[in-house]
Amino acid sequence: MSQSVAWLLLVLAGALDVGWAISMKYAEGYTRAGWSVASLVLLAAFVFLLGRALKVLEVGVAYSVWTGIGAAGTFLMGVVLFGESLSAMKLAGIALVLMGIVALKLA
């Protein structure tokens, strides 16, 4: 597998992580069957893709990028879907996370 494909899998794993976190919210403590199943499927999918990406990428960089994508994406989806609060300080924090992801990719 090439570095480019590994990075693509890593980004997809990060996006699935966002979907997983949101599906857990909708699953309401795993009391809603459909959302609970979706959550578990998303969990399995992102773990699989992350594992594949780790065959090529450094674990420290890959894990940091994956968690950053998950954190930033979940934060933004929380604002959009659930009306969670948004402030200049929170936006600055997310911007720092995103800059860190870019820095790790370029390193």
C-alpha positions in Angstrom: 0.0 0.0 0.0 1.3 3.5 -0.9 1.6 6.4 1.5 -1.2 8.2 -0.4 -3.6 5.3 0.0 -2.7 5.0 3.7 -3.4 8.7 4.2 -6.7 8.4 2.4 -7.7 5.4 4.7 -6.7 7.4 7.7 -8.9 10.4 6.7 -11.8 8.0 6.0 -11.2 6.4 9.4 -11.4 9.9 11.0 -14.6 10.7 9.1 -16.1 7.4 10.3 -15.0 8.2 13.8 -17.1 11.4 13.6 -20.1 9.3 12.4 -19.6 6.9 15.2 -19.6 9.6 17.9 -22.7 11.2 16.4 -24.4 7.8 16.1 -23.7 7.1 19.8 -25.5 10.4 20.7 -28.5 9.3 18.6 -28.4 5.8 20.1 -29.2 7.4 23.5 -27.0 5.1 25.6 -27.5 2.2 23.2 -31.3 2.1 23.9 -32.3 2.7 20.3 -31.6 -0.4 18.2 -31.1 1.1 14.8 -28.6 3.7 15.9 -26.9 1.2 18.2 -26.2 -1.1 15.3 -25.1 1.8 13.1 -22.7 2.9 15.9 -21.2 -0.6 16.2 -20.8 -0.9 12.4 -19.1 2.5 12.2 -16.8 1.6 15.1 -15.7 -1.6 13.3 -15.2 0.2 10.0 -13.0 2.9 11.4 -10.9 0.5 13.5 -10.4 -1.6 10.4 -9.3 1.4 8.2 -7.1 2.8 11.0 -5.4 -0.6 11.3 -4.8 -0.8 7.6 -3.3 2.8 7.5 -1.0 1.8 10.4 0.6 -0.8 8.2 2.3 2.1 6.4 2.1 5.2 8.6 3.9 5.9 11.9 1.6 5.1 14.8 2.1 8.4 16.6 1.4 10.6 13.6 -1.5 8.4 12.4 -3.2 8.2 15.8 -2.8 11.9 16.4 -4.2 12.8 13.0 -7.1 10.4 13.4 -8.1 11.7 16.8 -7.7 15.3 15.6 -10.1 14.6 12.7 -12.5 12.9 15.0 -12.4 15.7 17.6 -12.7 18.6 15.2 -15.4 16.9 13.1 -17.4 15.8 16.1 -17.2 19.3 17.6 -18.5 20.8 14.3 -21.3 18.2 13.9 -22.3 18.8 17.5 -22.8 22.5 16.7 -24.7 21.8 13.5 -26.9 18.9 14.6 -27.4 19.5 18.3 -27.1 23.3 18.6 -24.1 22.9 20.9 -22.4 26.2 21.9 -19.9 27.9 19.6 -17.5 30.6 20.8 -14.4 32.3 19.5 -12.3 30.3 22.0 -13.7 27.0 20.8 -13.1 27.9 17.2 -9.5 28.9 18.0 -9.0 25.5 19.7 -10.4 23.6 16.7 -8.2 25.8 14.4 -5.1 24.7 16.5 -6.1 21.1 16.2 -6.5 21.4 12.4 -3.1 23.2 12.2 -1.6 20.4 14.2 -3.0 17.8 11.7 -1.5 19.7 8.8 1.8 20.0 10.5 1.9 16.3 11.2 1.0 15.5 7.6 3.8 17.8 6.4 6.4 16.5 8.8 
